[in-house]
């Protein structure tokens, strides 16, 4: 009996071991995650009806599928009120749905952003270099820590059928339609309505393929001074369809602005004023990158300036890991030393405008281009490189605001 008993234990143990082994997921290989360039055509032929598909360049994609009005404008269920300028027939917010059925509609591009430092939360920008020039597009994705999977330098291919393309505060992006019904928001009457929303994470993973492995060396940076930048784009654009189209095509461009410094100023509701020493929790003009907006969530900006009068905003999120860090040269005594720290600021170019009433005048005075860094030294990508009086042996060392440092 003992022999039978022990033999039974052995058989059962072997069965349980086999069952657990059989249930283990297959170890992923590189071929399971990444598609090689040589395999793309066969894959696309297989997943599309009758093998019909088009891979659009990013600007061609916007020209083909993004209209001025979009197809979500409605008298009974409109866009948010602040989106439309009747004087120039311009929409700062729009949504155009992309056909679900029919031939495959694809875009491809290399990821130029990183979300570790917090400035690109649930979003990314992709870049495609065409004829030596950048084409870029923002993508809104409801996926936390998305850059852990979709890393900077990774080229991706997105099947856009069933998604949408639109503008949020005049910035084009791949998205889905989203209806905001928060009646308790600040200026809620202006914000209730349709606008671009984030693509669900599971859907984005399903429609996105990674081409090859990440290669940051293939990302293109345009290095230039502010003076050169403003020969390529209008510093103060006209409020017309031509200039709006040009603004939108420049959005998302990856630039390196050289010979700039923080001048210690910010825009306080239309008035350019000096930053002050104060707790970023309660002082909106604190001399840090992004003091609190009391959870309203709009981007905070601080002025960059060249050696003359050229300026551009450096835009950051109040939720960035470095939001409460002093501006280069600023400290508990103020902003007097900011002018002594000069260098480069790298980031994503943008022109953000969320109030159509601003378009009423012919010239958009008081509006600003901005550059959004992907991080600072010690937090993500070190996009802000500043040196004391140009001495590379005296780099700016980031320091956080400390309420106990008197």
Rosetta blueprint (number, residue, H / E / L):
1 X L
2 X H
3 X H
4 X H
5 X H
6 X H
7 X H
8 X H
9 X H
10 X H
11 X H
12 X H
13 X H
14 X H
15 X H
16 X H
17 X H
18 X H
19 X H
20 X H
21 X H
22 X H
23 X H
24 X L
25 X L
26 X L
27 X L
28 X L
29 X L
30 X H
31 X H
32 X H
33 X H
34 X E
35 X E
36 X L
37 X H
38 X H
39 X H
40 X H
41 X H
42 X H
43 X H
44 X H
45 X H
46 X H
47 X H
48 X L
49 X H
50 X H
51 X H
52 X L
53 X E
54 X E
55 X E
56 X E
57 X L
58 X H
59 X H
60 X H
61 X H
62 X H
63 X H
64 X H
65 X H
66 X L
67 X L
68 X L
69 X L
70 X L
71 X L
72 X L
73 X L
74 X L
75 X L
76 X L
77 X L
78 X L
79 X E
80 X L
81 X H
82 X H
83 X H
84 X E
85 X E
86 X L
87 X L
88 X L
89 X L
90 X E
91 X E
92 X L
93 X L
94 X E
95 X E
96 X E
97 X E
98 X L
99 X L
100 X L
101 X L
102 X L
103 X L
104 X E
105 X E
106 X E
107 X E
108 X E
109 X E
110 X E
111 X E
112 X L
113 X L
114 X L
115 X L
116 X L
117 X L
118 X L
119 X L
120 X L
121 X L
122 X L
123 X E
124 X E
125 X E
126 X E
127 X E
128 X E
129 X E
130 X E
131 X L
132 X L
133 X E
134 X E
135 X E
136 X E
137 X E
138 X E
139 X E
140 X E
141 X E
142 X E
143 X L
144 X L
145 X L
146 X H
147 X H
148 X H
149 X L
150 X L
151 X L
152 X L
153 X L
154 X L
155 X E
156 X E
157 X E
158 X E
159 X E
160 X L
161 X L
162 X L
163 X L
164 X E
165 X E
166 X E
167 X E
168 X E
169 X L
170 X L
171 X E
172 X E
173 X E
174 X E
175 X E
176 X E
177 X E
178 X E
179 X E
180 X E
181 X L
182 X L
183 X L
184 X L
185 X L
186 X L
187 X L
188 X H
189 X H
190 X H
191 X H
192 X L
193 X E
194 X E
195 X E
196 X E
197 X E
198 X L
199 X E
200 X E
201 X H
202 X H
203 X H
204 X H
205 X H
206 X H
207 X H
208 X E
209 X E
210 X E
211 X E
212 X L
213 X L
214 X L
215 X L
216 X H
217 X H
218 X H
219 X L
220 X L
221 X L
222 X E
223 X E
224 X E
225 X L
226 X H
227 X H
228 X H
229 X H
230 X H
231 X H
232 X H
233 X L
234 X L
235 X L
236 X L
237 X L
238 X E
239 X L
240 X L
241 X H
242 X H
243 X H
244 X H
245 X H
246 X H
247 X H
248 X H
249 X H
250 X H
251 X L
252 X L
253 X L
254 X E
255 X E
256 X E
257 X E
258 X E
259 X E
260 X E
261 X E
262 X E
263 X L
264 X L
265 X E
266 X E
267 X E
268 X E
269 X L
270 X L
271 X E
272 X E
273 X E
274 X E
275 X L
276 X E
277 X L
278 X L
279 X L
280 X L
281 X L
282 X L
283 X L
284 X L
285 X L
286 X E
287 X L
288 X E
289 X L
290 X L
291 X L
292 X L
293 X L
294 X L
295 X L
296 X L
297 X L
298 X L
299 X L
300 X E
301 X E
302 X E
303 X E
304 X E
305 X E
306 X L
307 X L
308 X L
309 X L
310 X L
311 X E
312 X E
313 X E
314 X E
315 X E
316 X E
317 X L
318 X L
319 X L
320 X L
321 X L
322 X L
323 X L
324 X L
325 X E
326 X E
327 X L
328 X L
329 X L
330 X L
331 X E
332 X L
333 X L
334 X E
335 X L
336 X L
337 X L
338 X H
339 X H
340 X H
341 X E
342 X E
343 X E
344 X E
345 X E
346 X E
347 X E
348 X E
349 X E
350 X E
351 X L
352 X L
353 X L
354 X L
355 X L
356 X H
357 X H
358 X H
359 X H
360 X H
361 X L
362 X L
363 X E
364 X L
365 X L
366 X L
367 X L
368 X L
369 X L
370 X E
371 X E
372 X E
373 X L
374 X L
375 X E
376 X E
377 X L
378 X L
379 X E
380 X E
381 X L
382 X L
383 X L
384 X E
385 X E
386 X E
387 X E
388 X E
389 X L
390 X L
391 X L
392 X L
393 X L
394 X L
395 X E
396 X L
397 X L
398 X L
399 X L
400 X E
401 X L
402 X L
403 X L
404 X L
405 X L
406 X L
